[in-house]
Amino acid sequence: MSEYKTIVLQQGLEDVAVDDYQFRKIKSLLRKELNLTKKMQDDYDRIQMADLLEDTFPKDAGLDKLIEVCQSIKDLEDLAQRLKTERGKVKVQKKGKNKTAVKRRKQEEPSSSRSLSTDNESDKSEPSAQEMRKETIKIEGSKKMKLTQEQTQLPEPSGSNTQKDEGCLQTPQKPIPTPSSSSSNKTPNNGNLPKKPSKIEGHHRVAKEVMVLKVTEPFTYDLINNKRMFHATVATETEFFRVKVFDTALKNKFIPQNVITISDYTGVSGFLEIRKASCVSDDNVNQTMVISNTLRRRANGTPKIKDLFSQTKGTYVNGEFEVTKKNERGDFIYYGIEDDTGKMEVVVSGPLTCIKCEPGNKVQLICFQLTSREDTWQLKSVRHSYMQVSSMPEGRSFNPDSIMNTSLEPYF
C-alpha cells in the first residue's frame, strides 16, 4: 500500500501533473465517496487528500479511484494512463517478490528435511550430492576444453567455425551503444513536462545550462535612481524558468535560441534574479540542447483567465490578453481584459501608466501579481512589472516619443 500511496501523492496529485483548478475538480468528484464537507473541499491540500484516500481505500491507497476520476476529466486522461502504468509496475514487482519467496522456501525445504530425516534417508540423499559434484566437475572440465579450443582457433578468420564456438565465451557481434549515442535520441515524455515555471528559492552557485526562449527589451523600473532591467524566459530540456536580469549589458547574451550558462543566481518569489555580468557565460556550452515544442508552448503561453481564479493570491502572471475596457482614476489605470473563459481587471500604476493602451489592443503583461479586491480578481502591476502593447485599434498609432519624453524607455 505504501508504494501505491507514493504514486497517488507524488505523481497523481503533484502540482506538475494537476493544477489547482483540476485539483478542485477531483475533490468535487470525490465529495460523496470521501464524505467531504464544504470546508474540507475548500481547505484540504494535496497531502491531506492523499491521506484521506488512503484511509478510505486502504487496499491500494485510493489509486484505482484516482485513476477512475482522472479518466473522467478530459485534461487528465494522459495522467490516468501514466498512473495505470505505474500501478502495473508495482503489481509486476509484487509478483516477482512472491515468486522469489516461494523459490526460497523450496530451496530451504531439502536442508530442513535432511536435518529431520532418519539415517536411512540421509544415506539415500548422499549419492545425489555426489552426483551433483561429479556433474559440476564434468561441466567445468568441458568449459576448460572449449576455452582451449577457442584459444587455438584465434588465428583463424572470424566466423570460420561458428558451430564449434557455440556455448563458448564470444565477443558480442552487435556493438553496445555508448551512453552519448543512446541518450541523444531520448526526448522527455510530454506527460512529465511541467505546466508552470520551476521555482528555486535562495542563493545558488551551481552552474545551470539553459536555452533562452523569450526576452523583453530593457526598461527603467526606478525613475529616481535610474535602475534598469529586463525579463527573460529560459529552459532546460525538462523545465523552464522566469528570470529577472538587472545588468542590461547581458542583453547581448540573452538572445532567443542562444544556449548560456547561468550561475551565482538567487531564487525569489518564483524568479531567478541575475545581478552581475559575470553570472552568465556562453562559452563552451552545449549548443545542441533540444527543447520540445510542448515545453516551449507552456513556457511562452498565456494562462486562461478561468484558471487564474483558482491560483493562490500573490502568484505572478505572464501572458498576452485582449483589452476591453479602460478607466483612469487618480494615479491608477484600470483595464478590463478578457478571453473565451472569463474576464478580469488589470490595475496599472507608476511608470506603466505612461504607456498608451486602449480597448481593442492586445497587451503583453509580465510579472503582474494576482490579487483581489472585494469580489473582483485583479492583476496588479508591481515594481518589476513590464507591459507591452502588441497591437493598436484601427486608425490609431503608437508614438514612442510620448514615453521617451517622460524619461522612460520605449516598452515595445
N, C-alpha and C positions, 0 to 999 in steps of 0.2 A: 504493500500500500504506500510506503514511503516513496517508492520510485514513481508511482502514479501521482502522488501529491506534488513531487518535484516538477513533473510535466505540467500539471494544472497551474501551478504558481509561476514557474519560471518561463514557460512557453505559452500556455493558454491564456493567462491573464496579464502578461507583462505589457508595459507601456508601448513597446515597439510593435507588438502584434495587434493590440486592441487599444484604440484611442479612447478618450474619456466618453465621447458620445456613444460609441459602440459598447463600452462597459456599462453604461446606463441601460442600454437595450438588453444586455444579458441579465442584469438584475431585474428588469421588468418582466422578462420571460420566465424567470425562475421564482418570481414573487410568491406564487401559491405553493410550489413544491418545497420551498425553503422557509415558508411562513414569515416572509419579510414584512415588517411593519413599514409605514411611510418613513419613519425616522431612520430605520435600518437601510432602506433604499437610498436615502439621501446621504447617510453618514458612512456606510460601510466602504472601506477601501479594498484593494485587491487581495491583500493578505487576509483580512477578515472574511472575505468571500471564500477564499480557498479553505480556510479553517471550517467555515460553515458547510461547505460541500463535503469536506472530509467527515464531519460529524454526521451528516445526513445520509451519505452514501459511503459507509466505511469500507465496503468491499474493494472499491477502486478509487477512493477519494473524490468521487464525482466526475471522473474523467469521461466516462460514457455519456453522462448527462450534458457535460460541457460541449462535447462533440456534437450531440444532437441539437443543442441550441445554436452553435456556430453554423451548422448546416442550414438553419432556417434564416440566417442573416446573410444577405447577398454578398456584402463586402468581406465576410469572414469564412466563405466557403473554402478558400485555399488553406486557411488556418485549420479548419476542421480536418482537411486531408492530411496536413502535417501531423496533427495530433493522433490521427489513426495510425500513421506510420510509426510514431514514437511508441504508441501503445503496442503495436505489433512487435517492435524490438524488445520490449520488456517481456512479452509473452514468450518469444523465442529464447531469451536468456533464461527465463524460469524453467522452460522445458529442458534446456541444456543442463541446468543445475540439477534438475530431478534425475536425468539420465546418469549424470556423473555420480550422484549419491547412490543410485541403485547399483551402478557398476562397482563402486567401492564396497558396498555391502556384500556383493557377490564375491569380490576378491578376498574380503576378510573372512568369509564363511569357512573355507578349507582350513585356515590356520586355527580357527576356534574349534572346528570339528575334530581336527587332529589332536588338539590338546585334551579333548574329552573322549577320544575313541579308545578302544581296547588295544592290547598288544598285537592281536591278530590283524586288526585293521591298519595299524601303523606299519606292519610288515608288508601288507598289500600295497600301501601307498609308496613305500620306499623304491620299488623298481621304477615307478613312473617318474620319480625325481631323477633317478639315474639316467633314464631315457632322455629326460629333458636336457641334462648336462651333455650327453652324447650328441644330441641334436644340435646343441649350441656349438660344440666343437666342430661338427661337420660344417655348419654354416660358416663359422669363422675361417675354417680351412679352405672352403670353396671361394670365399671372398679374397683370401690371400692369393689363391691360384689365379683368379680372374684379374686381380691387380697386376700380378706378374706378367700375365699375357698382354695386358694393356700397355705395360711399360716396354715390352719387347716390340710392340707394334707401333710405337711412337714415330719412327722414321717414315712409315707408310703414309701416303696421301690420306687426308681426312675423308671418311665415308667409304674407304675401300673394303671394310669388313664390318658392316654395321650390325650383322647378326651376332657376331662374336662379342660385340660390345654391349649387347642388351643386358640390363641389370647392373652394369658397372657404372662407376662414377664418370660422368661426362660433362663436358663444358656445355652450358645451355646454348642451343642453336639460335634462339632469338635474343637479341641484346636487351638487357634490363634498362628501362628508360631512366635517364638521370632525373634528379629532382627538378632541375630547371626546365627540362623539356616537358615533363608531365604537369608541372604547376602552371606553365604558361598557357595551357589550354583550358585551365579551370576558370570559370566565371562564377561570381557569387549568385546564390539562389535568390531570385527576386523576392521570394517569400520571407527571406531573412533580412532584407534591406530595411532600414529604418524609415519611418514616415515623418519623423521630427528630427531637428538638428541635435547632435550629440552634445551633452553638457559636461564640461570639465570645470571643476572648482579648484581654486588655489593656484599657487605658482608652480610652474613646471619647467625643467631644464632639458628634459629628454627631447631629442630632435624628432620631428614628425614630418614625413614626406607627403605632400598634398598637391592636388591639381587645382588651379584657380578656375572656378566656374563662372563667377559673376563679380563685378566690381562697380562701385559708383565713382563719380568724379569727386575729387577733394572738395570739401566745403568748410566754411567757417562756422563753428558751433559756439564760440565765445567771442563776441564782438569787442568786449572791453580789453581782453588780453590777446586778441587776435590768434586764438587757438584753432587749428585746423585738423581735419581727419578725413578718412573715407571708410566706407564699409565694403566688405568682400564676403563671398561665399566660397569655401574651399571643400575638397572632398578627398578621402582615400577611396579604395575600391569597395569599401564596406560601410562607410558612414560619411556624413557631411557636417560642417561646422560653419557658424557665423563668426565673422572676425571684425574687430574694430582696430584700425591701423591709425596710430597717432603721429607717425612720421611720414609726411606726404612724399618724401623723397623715394619711398618704397613703391610708389605708383608704377615705376618702370619695371618692377619685378612682378607686381600683381597684374598680369595680363591674362585674359581668358585663354585657357588651354595650356598655359605655362605650368610646369611642374617645379615646385620650390620646396625648400626645407625650412621649417619654422622651429625655433627653439627659444627658450627663455621667455615664455609667454605666461599670461595669467588668465585663469577662467573666472569670469564674473557674470553672474545672472544670465547664463546661457550663451555668453560671447567669449571668444578668445581675444584678449587685448594684447596688441603688439605696440611697443613704445619706442624701440630703438632699431635703427637700420641694421645693426649687427645681428639682430634676431632672425633675419631672413637671408637665405642664400639660394642661388640657382645653379651653383657649381656641382658637378659630379652627381647629378640626380638622375633617377630612372625615368627617362622621357617616354618610355613605353607603357606608362601607367594607363590602365583601361578602366574608364568609368562607365557603367552601364547606363543606357537611356532611361531606365526606370529610376535610378538614383538621381540622375540629372533633373528629371521632371519633378521629383519630390523636393530636391534642393532649391529649385528655381520657381516652384509652383506657388499658387495663391490658395490659401485655405478657404473653404466655403464658410459663409457667414453663419449658417446654422451650426457648424462645428465649433465656431468661436464661442457660442453661448455655453458650451459645456467645458470650456477651458478654465483653468484656475486664474483668478484675478492676479494681475501683475505679470502675466505672460507677455512676452514681446512678440510682435506680429510683423511679418513682411508680406507684401502682396500688392497686386495691381487691382484696383477697383474702379467702378464707374461712379462718377459724382452726379447726384440727382438734385441736391439742394445746397444752398449757401446762405448763411445768416451771420452777419457781423455784429458782435455785441461787445463793446468796450475793447479790451486788448485781445479778445479771442475771436476766432472764426469757427463757426460750426458748419461742417459739411455733412450732408447725407450721402451715404454710399449704399450700393445695392448689388445683389447678384440674383441668380434664379432660385436661391434658397432663403433669402431674407434681406433685412435692412439693418443698418447700424449707423451710429453717429460718430463722426471724427472731430475731435477738438484740437485746434491748432493755436499755438501761442508763440511768442518770441520772434526770432528771425524768420520762421517759416510763414508768418502772416504776410510777408512781402512777396510771396510767390503768387502770381496771377493764376487762379484756378476757378473755373466757372462750371455750372451744371452742364453736362454733356462731355466734360473732359474725362479721360482716364488718367488716374493718378497712381504713381508707384509710391507706396509707403514703406519705409524701412525703420525698424526699431521703434515702432509705436506700441505703447503699453495698453493692455486690455484692462479696463476698469468699468465701473458702473456708477450711475447717479440716479437715486430713486429707483425707478423701474426701467431705466434706459441703459443699455450697454454701450460703451464708448471705446474708441481707440484714441488715446491721448498722446500728443507729442511731448517728448521729454528732452533732456539736454542734448542727447546724441541722435535725435530723430533726423531722418532725411526724407525729403518729399520731392518728387519729380513729376511734372505734368508731361504725359506722353502724347496727348492729342488735344486739339483745341476745337471748339464749336465752329461750324462752317461760318466763314465771313470774319473770323477773329484771328488775330495773330499774337504771338508771344514776343514781347520786347525784352531781351536780356538786359538792356541798359537800365530798365526800371529797377532791377535788382542791384546792378553794379553801382548805381548812384547812391545806394544805401550802404555802401562798403561791404556788400555781400558778394560772394562768387556766384556765377550762374549755376542753377541746380539741374540743368538738363544737358 
